[in-house]
């Protein structure tokens, strides 16, 4: 996984993103301007105190995916994954 500069804008860390992705709760977003599928993962930090969203642009096999946003979960994203 690679991280765009925008990923860090709201206080998310790579460690938090790893935990969020481990929950495997996600939904599909619109495709990127590069034509790649984008998904939003929703999950808890390692202490289970804060719910986060991590947006990822998925690239073809053999290429690194890119996380481009990490921020506190919104009511919308909670609803999308049933939380």
C-alpha positions, 0 to 999 in steps of 0.5 A: 500500500502506498499513501498519497499526501492527502491521506494524512490531512485528517490525522489518520496514520498508516497503523490506523489504516492497517487496523481499519482494513483488517475489519474488512467492512467496505463499500465501493465508491466511484471510479477514479479519474484514472479509471481505477475502482475506489473503495472505502473501508470503515473500521476501528483503531487498534484501541477500539476507541475511534471509528475511521474511514480509509479510501483506497484506489485499487490498481491492477495486480502487481501494482501498489494500491493507493490510500488517498483519504483517512478520517473519522467515520461519518454517519453515512459511511457507518450506515453503508457498512451497517454500523 
